[in-house]
Amino acid sequence: MSLPENITFIGADDDDLDLFEGQYPLSAGISYNSYLINDDKIAIIDAVDRRKTEVWLESVKQGLNGRNPDYIIIQHMEPDHSGSLLDFLKVYPEAKVVCTVPARAMLTNYFDEFDFSGKILTVKDGDSLSLGRVTLRFLTAPMVHWPEVMLTFDETDGILFSADAFGSFALSGAGIESAWPMEARRYYTNIVGRFGGNVQSLMAKIKGLKFSTIAPLHGPVLSGDLSPYWVLYDKWSRYEPESDGVLVAYASIYGGTAHAADMIAAELRRRGVTDVVLMDLCRHDVSYAVAEAFRLRRLVACSVTYDAGIFPSMHNFIHHLQAKKLKNRKVALVENGSWAPIAAKLMAEEFAKMEGMEVIPEVLTLKARLHQSDLTQIQTIADSLLK
């Protein structure tokens, strides 16, 4: 972890947590990052989830080495970063809480049993705090991804404490290659994805700052050449694809729709498309499908008709794409039904609600399963999708 000697990582890894926010599966857990800046005055950046309070407080104690903290900076009030705050204040009652005005209101909502009188230092965009040698500047980042969020820029050592920005579904010690870009993309698209415009505003604000390290609140600290991370974050927040490839997402009951999806993927590969992702929405968590839809330029949505509608897992997928405001993708539709296939029409109506989604007119309609006579339509769809 690339941090200067005066900054200690005091976060906690939660490798027992299997679902983040009660919905996103974690393959190895997640970290709640926290940092201690040791100077004439001591500042701690963010607390951790209550699940790891005891571990965190022990790390705080060791990092302080007999001293007392002057400030605890709360960049983000979400409970995975503020849940242990009261426990901290009971041990270190003289510490001031540094936060934005919106965060102050949230503090009293989350912790109404605690008297914060005289304990809060509110800051606004551009305000600075001197710790001695180190000067911290605060940069508000509303709706990235909550309204009270701020980033903290260590002007002295060139470190950007980025709150949830540039975070990932990973432990603090995860190797950069394993944590980025896959789990950072999945984190961004599902947690922050809806707020691309706000992220773009933040990136414009911090672009001119001189920093060599990004210290997020989840996942590994980023250092060295930061341009690959910056480029990806810029693409994600502009809703621009990383690849001209195709996501073939399907929802199938008895295998007929799955077979058609497989045949379409095979046809695309025969035509030289090297980046084709085939995803079973009934067996893959939707967060992975959302991340792939952000990554790829084209989408084939294949759904069986169910209860005169879209199959639930496909409906859920499209709902998530709408919620995350994905836009500007090319879409092909496949429907199946034993007697009255209607899923394509309904999916087209849903995609029409999204900005810049080009649904090609050619539709593959199956009656129970793929027939020999349907193969020509697969080629037609491939032609149109790849234009």
C-alpha positions in Angstrom: 0.0 0.0 0.0 1.6 3.2 -1.2 1.1 5.8 1.6 3.7 8.1 3.1 5.1 7.4 6.6 2.8 9.9 8.3 -0.3 8.2 7.0 -1.4 4.9 8.4 -4.1 2.6 6.9 -6.4 1.7 9.8 -9.3 0.2 7.8 -10.8 -3.2 8.3 -11.4 -6.1 5.9 -14.8 -7.8 6.1 -14.1 -11.1 4.5 -17.2 -12.7 6.1 -19.7 -10.4 4.3 -21.4 -12.2 1.4 -23.8 -9.4 0.3 -23.1 -5.7 0.1 -26.0 -3.4 0.7 -28.1 -6.6 1.1 -28.0 -7.3 -2.7 -24.5 -7.3 -4.3 -22.6 -10.7 -3.9 -19.0 -10.5 -2.8 -16.6 -13.2 -3.8 -14.0 -12.4 -1.1 -15.6 -9.7 1.1 -15.0 -6.0 1.1 -12.9 -3.4 2.9 -14.0 -0.4 4.9 -11.0 1.9 4.5 -10.0 4.4 7.1 -6.8 6.5 7.3 -4.9 8.2 10.1 -2.8 11.3 9.3 -0.1 11.9 11.9 1.1 15.5 12.2 1.1 18.3 14.8 -2.6 17.5 14.9 -4.0 14.1 14.1 -6.9 13.5 11.7 -8.7 10.3 11.0 -10.5 9.9 7.7 -13.8 8.0 8.1 -14.9 5.3 10.5 -16.0 1.8 9.5 -19.1 -0.4 9.5 -20.3 -1.5 13.0 -19.4 -5.0 12.1 -15.8 -4.1 12.4 -15.9 -1.6 15.3 -13.6 -3.5 17.7 -11.0 -4.3 15.1 -11.0 -0.7 13.9 -10.7 0.9 17.3 -7.7 -1.3 18.0 -6.1 -0.1 14.8 -6.9 3.5 15.8 -5.2 2.9 19.2 -2.1 1.4 17.6 -1.9 4.2 15.0 -2.2 6.9 17.6 0.7 5.5 19.6 -0.4 7.1 22.9 -1.6 10.4 21.3 -5.2 11.6 21.0 -6.9 12.4 17.7 -8.0 16.0 17.0 -10.4 15.3 14.2 -12.4 12.6 12.6 -13.3 13.5 9.1 -16.6 12.0 7.9 -16.6 12.1 4.1 -19.6 10.0 3.7 -22.4 9.2 6.2 -23.5 5.8 4.8 -23.4 3.4 7.8 -20.5 1.3 6.3 -18.4 4.4 6.9 -20.0 6.0 9.9 -21.4 3.1 11.8 -18.7 3.0 14.4 -18.5 6.8 14.9 -20.2 6.9 18.3 -18.0 4.2 19.7 -15.0 6.2 18.6 -16.4 9.4 20.2 -16.9 7.6 23.5 -13.3 6.6 23.5 -12.0 10.0 22.2 -14.6 12.6 23.3 -12.3 15.6 22.5 -12.1 14.8 18.8 -14.0 17.1 16.5 -16.2 15.7 13.7 -15.4 17.3 10.4 -18.2 17.0 7.8 -20.4 18.9 5.3 -23.6 20.7 6.3 -25.8 17.9 4.8 -23.8 15.4 6.7 -24.4 17.2 9.9 -28.1 16.9 9.5 -27.6 13.1 8.8 -25.6 12.8 12.0 -28.5 13.8 14.1 -30.8 11.4 12.2 -28.5 8.4 12.6 -27.4 9.2 16.2 -30.2 11.2 17.8 -29.2 9.8 21.2 -25.8 11.6 21.1 -25.2 15.2 21.9 -23.0 16.7 19.2 -23.0 20.2 20.7 -19.6 21.8 20.2 -18.3 18.6 18.5 -18.9 19.3 14.8 -16.8 21.4 12.4 -18.7 21.9 9.2 -16.8 22.7 6.0 -17.8 23.8 2.6 -16.3 23.2 -0.9 -12.7 24.5 -1.0 -12.3 24.9 2.8 -8.9 23.9 4.2 -7.7 22.5 7.5 -4.1 22.7 8.6 -2.7 19.8 10.7 0.8 21.3 10.8 2.9 20.3 7.9 -0.1 18.8 6.1 -2.9 20.9 4.7 -6.2 19.2 3.8 -8.6 20.7 1.3 -12.2 19.6 1.2 -14.1 19.1 -2.1 -17.8 18.5 -2.0 -19.1 15.8 -4.3 -22.9 15.9 -4.0 -24.7 12.7 -5.3 -21.4 10.7 -5.7 -23.4 8.9 -4.6 -25.1 10.6 -1.6 -25.8 14.3 -1.2 -23.4 14.9 1.7 -20.3 13.4 0.2 -17.0 15.2 0.2 -13.4 14.2 -0.8 -10.3 15.2 1.1 -7.2 16.4 -0.7 -3.9 16.2 1.1 -2.2 19.1 -0.7 1.1 18.4 0.9 1.7 14.8 0.0 -0.6 14.7 -3.1 -3.1 12.2 -1.9 -6.8 12.2 -2.8 -9.0 10.6 -0.3 -11.8 9.9 -2.7 -14.7 8.6 -0.5 -16.7 6.0 -2.5 -15.3 7.2 -5.8 -12.7 4.8 -7.3 -13.8 2.1 -4.8 -14.3 -1.5 -5.6 -15.8 -4.7 -4.3 -12.5 -5.9 -2.9 -10.4 -6.2 0.2 -7.8 -3.5 1.0 -4.9 -5.8 0.1 -6.3 -7.1 -3.1 -3.9 -6.9 -6.0 -4.7 -4.2 -8.5 -4.9 -6.6 -11.4 -7.5 -8.7 -9.6 -9.5 -5.7 -8.1 -9.4 -3.5 -11.2 -11.1 -3.2 -13.5 -13.7 -6.0 -13.0 -14.8 -5.4 -9.4 -14.3 -1.6 -9.7 -16.6 -1.6 -12.7 -19.2 -3.7 -11.0 -19.0 -1.4 -7.9 -19.2 1.8 -10.0 -22.0 0.7 -12.3 -24.3 -0.7 -9.6 -23.5 1.8 -6.7 -22.7 5.0 -8.5 -23.9 4.3 -12.1 -27.0 6.4 -12.0 -25.1 9.6 -11.2 -22.7 9.9 -14.2 -23.4 13.6 -14.6 -22.4 14.2 -10.9 -19.2 12.1 -11.4 -18.3 14.1 -14.5 -18.7 17.3 -12.5 -16.4 15.9 -9.8 -13.8 14.8 -12.3 -13.8 18.3 -13.8 -13.2 19.7 -10.3 -10.3 17.5 -9.4 -8.7 17.2 -12.8 -6.2 20.0 -12.1 -5.1 18.8 -8.7 -1.7 17.2 -8.4 -2.1 13.9 -6.7 -0.2 10.6 -7.1 -2.3 8.4 -4.9 -6.1 7.8 -4.7 -7.2 6.4 -1.4 -10.9 5.2 -1.7 -13.2 3.9 1.1 -13.4 0.4 -0.5 -10.8 -1.8 -2.1 -7.1 -1.1 -2.7 -5.3 2.2 -2.6 -4.3 3.3 -6.2 -0.9 4.8 -6.9 1.7 5.0 -9.7 0.2 5.6 -13.1 -3.3 6.7 -12.4 -4.3 7.3 -16.0 -5.9 3.8 -16.6 -8.2 4.3 -13.6 -9.1 7.8 -14.7 -9.8 6.8 -18.2 -12.2 4.0 -17.1 -14.0 6.2 -14.6 -14.4 8.8 -17.3 -15.9 6.2 -19.7 -18.2 4.8 -17.1 -19.6 8.2 -16.0 -20.1 9.2 -19.7 -21.9 5.8 -20.3 -19.4 5.1 -23.0 -18.6 1.5 -23.8 -15.1 0.1 -23.3 -15.5 -2.4 -26.1 -17.4 -2.9 -29.4 -18.4 -6.4 -28.1 -21.8 -7.9 -27.4 -23.6 -9.0 -24.3 -26.0 -11.8 -25.1 -28.2 -11.9 -22.0 -30.9 -14.5 -21.8 -33.7 -15.7 -19.5 -34.8 -19.2 -20.3 -37.0 -21.8 -18.5 -36.6 -25.1 -20.4 -33.6 -24.3 -22.5 -35.1 -23.2 -25.8 -34.3 -19.5 -25.3 -30.9 -20.4 -24.0 -30.1 -22.4 -27.1 -31.1 -19.5 -29.3 -28.8 -17.2 -27.3 -26.0 -19.6 -27.7 -26.5 -19.8 -31.5 -26.5 -16.0 -31.7 -23.3 -15.8 -29.7 -21.7 -18.4 -32.0 -22.8 -16.5 -35.1 -21.3 -13.2 -33.8 -18.0 -15.0 -33.0 -18.0 -16.5 -36.5 -18.1 -13.0 -37.8 -15.0 -12.0 -35.9 -16.5 -10.4 -32.8 -14.0 -11.5 -30.2 -15.7 -9.9 -27.2 -19.0 -11.8 -26.8 -20.3 -12.4 -23.3 -23.1 -15.0 -22.9 -24.9 -14.5 -19.6 -27.7 -16.5 -18.0 -29.8 -14.0 -16.1 -31.4 -16.8 -14.1 -28.1 -17.9 -12.7 -25.8 -14.8 -12.8 -26.5 -12.1 -10.3 -27.8 -9.0 -12.1 -24.9 -6.8 -10.9 -22.6 -8.7 -13.2 -24.9 -8.3 -16.1 -25.3 -4.6 -15.4 -21.5 -4.2 -15.4 -21.1 -6.0 -18.7 -23.9 -3.9 -20.3 -21.9 -0.8 -19.3 -18.7 -2.3 -20.7 -20.0 -3.4 -24.1 -21.5 -1.4 -27.0 -24.2 -3.9 -28.0 -26.8 -6.0 -26.2 -29.0 -9.0 -27.3 -31.8 -9.4 -24.8 -33.4 -12.9 -25.1 -36.5 -13.6 -23.0 -39.2 -16.2 -22.8 -42.7 -14.9 -22.5 -44.1 -15.4 -18.9 -47.5 -14.5 -17.5 -48.1 -12.5 -20.7 -45.0 -10.5 -19.9 -41.2 -10.4 -19.7 -39.6 -13.2 -17.7 -38.8 -11.9 -14.2 -35.0 -12.1 -14.4 -34.9 -10.3 -17.7 -37.4 -7.7 -16.4 -35.2 -7.2 -13.4 -32.1 -6.7 -15.6 -33.8 -4.1 -17.7 -35.2 -2.4 -14.6 -31.6 -2.1 -13.3 -30.3 -0.7 -16.6 -33.0 1.9 -16.4 -32.3 2.7 -12.8 -28.5 3.1 -13.5 -29.4 5.3 -16.6 -27.4 3.3 -19.1 -27.8 4.9 -22.5 -26.5 4.9 -26.1 -26.4 1.1 -26.8 -27.6 -1.0 -29.8 -30.1 -3.6 -28.8 -31.5 -6.8 -30.5 -34.4 -8.7 -29.1 -35.3 -12.4 -29.0 -38.6 -13.6 -27.7 -40.0 -17.1 -27.1 -43.5 -18.4 -26.3 -45.3 -21.7 -26.8 -48.5 -20.0 -28.0 -48.3 -16.2 -27.7 -44.8 -14.7 -27.6 -45.0 -11.1 -26.6 -41.8 -10.4 -24.7 -40.0 -8.6 -27.5 -42.7 -5.9 -27.8 -42.7 -5.4 -24.1 -38.9 -5.2 -23.9 -38.8 -2.7 -26.7 -41.2 -0.5 -24.8 -38.9 -0.6 -21.8 -35.8 0.2 -23.8 -37.7 3.1 -25.4 -37.8 4.7 -22.0 -34.0 4.9 -21.9 -31.9 7.6 -23.6 -30.2 6.7 -26.9 -31.1 3.0 -26.9 -31.3 1.9 -30.6 -33.5 -1.2 -30.8 -33.0 -2.8 -34.2 -36.3 -3.7 -36.0 -35.4 -7.3 -36.7 -36.7 -9.6 -34.0 -36.2 -13.3 -33.5 -39.5 -14.9 -32.5 -39.4 -18.5 -31.3 -42.3 -20.8 -30.9 -41.1 -23.1 -28.1 -37.6 -23.5 -29.5 -35.3 -22.6 -32.3 -36.2 -24.2 -35.6 -34.2 -24.6 -38.8 -36.3 -21.8 -40.4 -35.1 -19.4 -37.7 -31.4 -19.6 -38.6 -31.7 -17.0 -41.4 -33.2 -14.5 -39.0 -30.2 -15.0 -36.7 -28.0 -14.0 -39.6 -30.2 -11.0 -40.3 -30.0 -9.9 -36.7 -26.2 -10.2 -36.7 -26.0 -8.2 -39.9 -28.1 -5.4 -38.4 -26.5 -5.5 -34.9 -23.0 -5.1 -36.3 -23.7 -2.3 -38.8 
